[in-house]
Amino acid sequence: MTSPDGFHTWIEVSRRALLHNLETLRRSAAGALVAPVVKANAYGHGLELVAGVLASAGVPRLCVNELDEVRRLRALGLTLPIYVLGPTLPSDSARAAELGCELVVSSWSQLMALSSAGDAIGRAVGVHLKVETGTHRQGVPPSEIRGILARLPELPGVRLVGLTTHLADVEDETESSFARVQLAAFDEVASSLPPGVLRHVAASAGELLIPEARYDMVRPGIALYGLWPSEKTRIATELLGERASDKPPILLEPAMRWMTRVMQLRDVEKGAWVGYGRTSRLARATRLALLPVGYCDGWDRGLSSQGVVAIGGRLAPVIGRVAMNMTVVDVTDLSVTEGDRVLLLGPDHDETTADRLAERLGTIHYEVTTRIEARHPRVLVD
């Protein structure tokens, strides 16, 4: 496709891949509701774009991190339930009530503020009470949960939608031993729930690896976008699939391609220096291509003389330092013209995947995709 008008850098998001991954996760959930996570600009894929695709596919609920994401989704005309996973303050309660979203709750003071806000507008605010089971980020200790559950009927402006917790390290191990400790703590609290309250614990790795963690609802994030939570998760999922010969294998399809264009070509003599700090000196006469992306776009400075891009199906290495808005690559051995499309990130080559970029940077692919600058347009493709 051509780039969007006025933009030389853009992100293509595959509708087919998103829907394939959603259907894969629905099968894996084995009857549990699938509530996709679209926080952090849909993991860099574009909040409004991805939410529109998912809403059209009939998801029962979307999960975000903050109230402004709810505002943006309501501005699209979406009326489905939206669950805010991230922390909010009691002072946010009136805005939350007006937006008609559901909130995770970790304190009695927050519940009281939400009750007052819901009572004021005549519509109870949906809440998901979070149990602290081992991450110590949000949540109420199990010893206090029963008291809160007993007192909830005192608060007419809130309604209990769910009981939740979050698994600490299921992505990082294959045996899930600590996850099962957390599940046992959660189950003890869940035994006191009134009927109809959703129990939900699992994100992508928990859903794929631990059937008993699926409960009534799952909250997949990274897997929806076609990326495995970790290599250990992928391997463990494959092993589970081999043991269950009656189930189709879990195949995820990356949904993102990050594109830019060649803005300038220059033939430079042997021995010349390239870029800030003169960190790279050319060992041969070289044709250099200038790309209009840099670290302010999320194309990390750690890719200086380390990264590669693909042009016309062939790889071109980064030469010199990645600057704020520009990167130079070596295209000496390629047939390239100004204006050619350049693949920065995508599944077309092993060297341009989100996993490979993360490996080069010493980080995780979550960071690679979510840090792509939001000002670059996201374009839905088939």
C-alpha positions, 0 to 999 in steps of 0.5 A, a space after each residue: 500500500 502507499 503511505 498515508 498522505 503527509 506521512 513517511 512513517 506508518 504502521 500497518 495492522 492486519 485485520 486478518 491476523 487480529 481476528 485469527 488471534 482472537 479466534 485462537 484465544 477464544 478456542 483456547 479459553 474453552 468457554 471463558 469470556 475473552 476480554 482483550 486488553 487494548 491498553 498502551 495504544 493497543 500494545 502500539 497497534 493503535 487503540 481506536 483501530 484495534 478496538 473497532 475491529 474487536 468490537 465488530 467481532 463481538 468481544 464482550 468487554 475491552 480492558 484498558 489501563 486508564 480513564 482517558 483510554 475509556 474516553 477515547 473508546 466512548 468517543 468512537 461510539 462503543 457502548 460495550 463494557 470497558 474495564 480499567 485495569 490500572 489504578 485510579 484515585 478516589 478523586 477520579 470517581 465522578 469521571 469514571 461514573 460519567 464514562 460508564 466504565 468498570 474499575 479495579 478496586 483495591 481499597 474501601 476508601 475507593 469503593 466509598 468514593 465510587 459509591 457516592 459518584 454512582 449514587 449521584 448520577 443514579 447509575 451504579 459503578 461496576 467494580 472488580 475487587 482485586 485480591 493480593 496474591 503475590 505481585 504486591 502492586 494492587 490488591 486487597 490482602 485475602 485477610 481483608 477481602 471477606 470484610 469488604 465483601 460483607 460490607 459491600 451491600 452498604 454501598 448502593 452506588 457500586 455493583 460487584 462485577 468481578 473478583 480478580 488477581 494477576 499472576 506474577 511469573 507465569 511467563 517466566 517459568 514452565 512449571 507454573 508453581 508460584 502461579 498455582 500458589 496464587 490460584 489457591 489463595 484466590 480460590 479461597 476468597 472466591 468461595 465467598 462470592 455471591 452468584 453471578 460475579 466474574 472470576 478472572 485471573 489469566 492474561 495471555 500466558 495464564 490462559 495458554 498454559 493453565 486451564 484452571 486459571 481461565 475461570 469465567 473470563 480471560 484478559 489476553 494482551 500480547 497474544 492478541 497481537 500475534 506475539 508470544 508472552 515469552 519463549 518459555 510460554 511458546 515452548 510450554 504451549 507446544 508441549 501441551 499441544 503435543 500431549 493433547 492430540 485432539 486440539 489444534 496447535 496454537 498458531 499466533 500471527 503477528 499483526 504489525 508491520 512498521 514501515 518507513 521510506 528511503 528519503 535520500 541516497 548518497 554515495 560516500 567514499 571509503 574512510 568517511 565517518 557516519 553520524 554523531 560521534 563518528 562511531 562508524 567509519 566506512 571500510 569501503 565506498 558505500 551507498 547510504 540511505 537516509 530513513 526518517 525515523 529515530 529514537 523519538 519515534 521508538 526506533 531505539 538508540 540501542 540499534 545504532 550499528 546493531 539494527 537492520 531493516 528490510 528494503 525490497 525483501 533484502 536486509 540493510 544494516 544500520 550504520 552509525 548512531 540512531 539520531 533523534 529523527 534519522 537513521 542511516 543504513 547501508 544499501 550498497 549491495 541493494 537496488 534502491 531508489 528514493 521513496 522505496 518502502 522500508 520495513 523496520 519491524 514485521 514478521 517478514 524476516 527473522 531479523 526484523 521481528 519484534 522478538 529479534 529487535 528486543 533481543 538486540 536491545 536487551 529488553 522484551 517485545 512488549 517494550 518494542 511495540 508499545 514505544 512506537 510513537 503514537 503520532 505515526 498513523 496506524 493503517 488497517 490492512 487485510 
